[in-house]
Amino acid sequence: MAKKSKLYKAQAALVDRSARYSLADAIKLLQSLPKVKFDQTVELSFKLGVDPKQTDQTVRGAVPLPRGTGKSVTVTVISDDEALRQQAIDAGADFVGYDDLIEKIKGGWVDFDVLIATPSAMTKVRPLGRQLGPKGLMPNPKTGTVTDKVGNAVAEAKAGRVEFRADKGACVQVPIGKLSFEADALCENAMAVVKAIVKAKPASAKGVYVQTFTLSATMTPGIRLDTREVTKEML
C-alpha cells in the first residue's frame, strides 16, 4: 500500500468519512482543504447499479459543462465534405481535413483532445482504432462526435464538453472544472453531469442506479455525497 503524504493526511483529517455531504457542502469543504501549487481538476465519481458486461446496460455519453472545463481544448475535424470542413473552421476547429489528417493519424499523430468526424468519413476513420482507441479519441455517435452538425459539435467541445463511460466495474469518473472555479460554477457543472448520468440510465438496469457518488480533486481524498439529496429531483 502506498504511503500517504503529510498533505493527504492533513486533508483526510478534515473529511468525515462516515458522513454524506450535500453537493454545496462538499464543494465548500473541498475548496477549504490544504492546497498544492497547481490548479487541481475537480472530478465526480459514480458507482452505478449496472452490469457493463451486458450490451444493453452500457452507460456512455457526453455533456456540455455550462461553466466550461477550465482548460483549452484542441479539436480536430475529419470530413469528406468541403462545406462541412468550412463549417468546422468557422466554428473554431484547430485542425480540419480529410485524407491528409487520416494519413497523419496513421503515422502516430494524436496531438488533439477531441476528434469529430462526419458519418460518411467514418469508413476511413474506423480503421484508425489502434491509434485512436488507447487515447479514447475514436469518434462515437453516443458522444456527439460522429455528426454532420460539425459546427455545433466543435462549439460544444471548445466551450467545455466532457465525455463519460462506465468502466468494467460500473464506475464513471467525470471532470467538472478546476478547484479555482467559483463554488456556484462547480455546482452548476456538477448538476449538469448528474443529470446526464441519470438520463443515460439503461432501461434494463434494475435496483438502485446511482449507488455511491464522490467529489474529489487531483490530490485530495474523496468526499462522499448524499446521493438521495443530489438526485432527488431526477430519479
C-alpha positions as CSV (number, residue, x, y, z in Angstrom):
1,M,0.0,0.0,0.0
2,A,1.4,3.4,-1.0
3,K,2.4,5.6,1.9
4,K,0.1,8.7,2.4
5,S,1.8,12.1,2.3
6,K,1.6,14.6,5.1
7,L,-0.6,16.8,2.9
8,Y,-3.0,14.0,2.2
9,K,-3.2,13.1,5.9
10,A,-3.9,16.7,6.7
11,Q,-6.7,16.8,4.1
12,A,-8.2,13.5,5.2
13,A,-8.4,14.6,8.8
14,L,-10.9,17.3,7.7
15,V,-13.2,14.9,5.8
16,D,-15.7,12.9,7.8
17,R,-15.6,9.5,6.0
18,S,-18.9,8.4,7.7
19,A,-20.8,11.5,6.5
20,R,-22.8,12.0,3.3
21,Y,-22.5,15.7,2.3
22,S,-24.7,17.8,0.2
23,L,-23.2,19.0,-3.0
24,A,-22.8,22.6,-1.8
25,D,-21.2,21.5,1.5
26,A,-18.9,19.1,-0.3
27,I,-17.7,21.8,-2.7
28,K,-17.2,24.2,0.2
29,L,-15.2,21.5,2.1
30,L,-13.1,20.6,-1.0
31,Q,-12.1,24.2,-1.6
32,S,-11.1,24.6,2.1
33,L,-8.7,21.7,2.1
34,P,-4.9,22.4,2.2
35,K,-3.8,23.0,-1.4
36,V,-1.0,22.1,-3.7
37,K,0.8,24.5,-6.0
38,F,-1.2,23.8,-9.2
39,D,-4.9,24.3,-10.0
40,Q,-6.3,20.9,-9.5
41,T,-9.1,19.3,-11.6
42,V,-12.3,18.6,-9.7
43,E,-14.0,15.3,-10.5
44,L,-17.2,13.4,-9.8
45,S,-17.0,9.7,-9.4
46,F,-20.0,7.4,-9.6
47,K,-20.6,3.7,-8.8
48,L,-23.6,2.6,-10.8
49,G,-26.0,-0.3,-10.4
50,V,-25.5,-1.7,-13.9
51,D,-23.8,-4.7,-15.4
52,P,-21.3,-3.4,-18.0
53,K,-20.9,-7.0,-19.4
54,Q,-24.5,-6.7,-20.7
55,T,-24.6,-4.8,-24.0
56,D,-27.9,-3.3,-23.1
57,Q,-26.5,-1.8,-19.9
58,T,-23.8,0.4,-21.3
59,V,-23.6,3.8,-19.8
60,R,-21.9,6.3,-22.2
61,G,-22.5,9.8,-23.3
62,A,-21.3,13.4,-23.3
63,V,-22.4,16.6,-21.7
64,P,-21.6,20.3,-22.2
65,L,-20.5,21.9,-19.0
66,P,-22.4,25.2,-18.7
67,R,-19.4,26.9,-16.9
68,G,-16.6,25.2,-19.0
69,T,-13.8,22.9,-18.1
70,G,-11.2,25.5,-17.3
71,K,-8.8,24.1,-19.9
72,S,-8.1,24.8,-23.6
73,V,-9.4,22.1,-25.9
74,T,-7.8,21.2,-29.2
75,V,-10.4,20.0,-31.7
76,T,-9.8,18.1,-34.9
77,V,-12.5,17.5,-37.6
78,I,-12.3,15.0,-40.4
79,S,-14.9,15.3,-43.2
80,D,-15.1,14.5,-46.9
81,D,-17.5,17.4,-47.4
82,E,-15.9,20.8,-48.2
83,A,-18.8,22.8,-46.9
84,L,-18.7,20.9,-43.6
85,R,-15.0,21.4,-43.3
86,Q,-15.6,25.2,-43.8
87,Q,-18.3,25.0,-41.1
88,A,-15.8,23.4,-38.7
89,I,-13.2,26.1,-39.5
90,D,-15.7,28.9,-38.9
91,A,-16.7,27.2,-35.5
92,G,-13.0,27.4,-34.4
93,A,-11.7,23.8,-35.0
94,D,-7.9,23.6,-34.7
95,F,-7.3,21.1,-37.4
96,V,-9.6,20.3,-40.3
97,G,-9.1,18.0,-43.2
98,Y,-9.8,14.5,-44.7
99,D,-7.2,12.2,-46.3
100,D,-4.3,14.4,-45.1
101,L,-5.3,14.1,-41.4
102,I,-6.1,10.4,-41.7
103,E,-2.6,9.8,-43.0
104,K,-1.1,11.9,-40.2
105,I,-3.0,9.9,-37.6
106,K,-1.9,6.6,-39.2
107,G,1.6,7.9,-38.7
108,G,1.0,8.4,-34.9
109,W,-0.1,12.0,-34.7
110,V,-2.7,12.4,-32.0
111,D,-2.0,16.0,-30.7
112,F,-5.6,16.9,-30.0
113,D,-8.2,16.4,-27.3
114,V,-11.3,15.7,-29.4
115,L,-11.8,14.2,-32.8
116,I,-15.1,14.9,-34.7
117,A,-15.9,13.0,-37.9
118,T,-18.8,13.2,-40.3
119,P,-20.7,9.9,-40.8
120,S,-19.5,9.5,-44.4
121,A,-15.9,9.8,-43.2
122,M,-16.1,7.1,-40.6
123,T,-15.4,4.3,-43.2
124,K,-11.8,5.7,-43.2
125,V,-11.7,6.7,-39.6
126,R,-12.7,3.4,-38.1
127,P,-9.5,1.6,-39.2
128,L,-7.6,4.1,-37.0
129,G,-8.6,2.2,-33.9
130,R,-5.0,1.3,-33.0
131,Q,-4.0,5.0,-32.9
132,L,-7.2,6.5,-31.5
133,G,-8.6,3.7,-29.2
134,P,-5.9,3.8,-26.5
135,K,-6.3,7.6,-26.2
136,G,-10.1,7.5,-26.1
137,L,-10.3,9.6,-29.2
138,M,-12.4,7.4,-31.5
139,P,-15.5,9.3,-32.6
140,N,-18.8,7.9,-31.5
141,P,-22.4,8.9,-32.2
142,K,-23.3,8.5,-28.5
143,T,-20.8,11.2,-27.5
144,G,-21.9,13.5,-30.4
145,T,-18.5,13.2,-32.2
146,V,-20.0,11.5,-35.3
147,T,-22.2,14.1,-36.8
148,D,-23.0,16.3,-39.8
149,K,-23.6,19.2,-37.4
150,V,-19.9,19.8,-37.1
151,G,-20.3,23.5,-36.2
152,N,-22.3,22.7,-33.1
153,A,-20.1,19.8,-32.2
154,V,-16.9,22.0,-32.4
155,A,-18.6,24.8,-30.4
156,E,-19.6,22.4,-27.6
157,A,-16.2,20.8,-27.5
158,K,-14.5,24.2,-27.3
159,A,-16.9,25.5,-24.7
160,G,-16.3,22.5,-22.4
161,R,-18.0,19.2,-23.2
162,V,-16.9,16.2,-21.3
163,E,-17.5,12.5,-22.2
164,F,-18.3,9.7,-19.7
165,R,-18.3,6.0,-19.9
166,A,-18.8,3.3,-17.3
167,D,-15.8,1.0,-16.9
168,K,-15.8,-2.7,-16.3
169,G,-16.5,-2.1,-12.6
170,A,-19.6,0.1,-13.4
171,C,-17.7,3.2,-12.3
172,V,-17.8,6.6,-14.0
173,Q,-15.4,9.5,-13.5
174,V,-16.1,12.9,-14.9
175,P,-14.1,16.1,-14.6
176,I,-16.3,19.2,-13.7
177,G,-13.8,22.0,-13.7
178,K,-10.9,23.4,-11.7
179,L,-10.6,23.9,-8.0
180,S,-10.2,27.7,-8.6
181,F,-13.7,27.9,-10.0
182,E,-16.4,29.8,-8.1
183,A,-18.4,27.3,-6.0
184,D,-21.6,28.0,-7.9
185,A,-19.8,27.3,-11.2
186,L,-18.7,23.9,-9.9
187,C,-22.1,23.2,-8.6
188,E,-23.8,24.1,-11.9
189,N,-21.3,21.9,-13.8
190,A,-21.8,19.0,-11.3
191,M,-25.6,19.1,-11.7
192,A,-25.3,19.0,-15.5
193,V,-23.2,15.9,-15.2
194,V,-25.5,14.3,-12.7
195,K,-28.5,14.9,-15.0
196,A,-26.6,13.4,-17.9
197,I,-25.7,10.3,-15.9
198,V,-29.2,9.8,-14.7
199,K,-30.6,10.3,-18.2
200,A,-28.2,7.7,-19.5
201,K,-29.7,5.0,-17.2
202,P,-30.3,1.9,-19.3
203,A,-33.9,0.7,-19.4
204,S,-32.8,-2.8,-18.4
205,A,-31.0,-1.6,-15.2
206,K,-32.7,-2.7,-12.0
207,G,-32.5,-1.6,-8.4
208,V,-30.6,1.4,-7.2
209,Y,-28.9,3.1,-10.2
210,V,-26.6,5.7,-8.5
211,Q,-25.1,3.7,-5.7
212,T,-22.3,5.9,-4.5
213,F,-21.2,9.4,-5.5
214,T,-17.9,11.1,-4.6
215,L,-16.4,14.5,-5.2
216,S,-12.6,14.9,-5.2
217,A,-9.7,16.9,-6.7
218,T,-6.5,15.7,-8.2
219,M,-4.6,15.5,-4.9
220,T,-7.4,15.1,-2.4
221,P,-9.3,12.3,-0.7
222,G,-12.8,11.7,-1.9
223,I,-15.8,13.4,-0.2
224,R,-18.9,11.1,-0.2
225,L,-22.1,12.8,-1.4
226,D,-25.7,12.2,-0.3
227,T,-27.0,10.5,-3.4
228,R,-30.6,11.0,-2.5
229,E,-30.2,14.7,-1.8
230,V,-28.4,15.4,-5.0
231,T,-30.5,13.2,-7.3
232,K,-34.0,13.5,-5.7
233,E,-35.3,15.8,-8.4
234,M,-34.2,13.5,-11.2
235,L,-34.7,9.9,-10.0
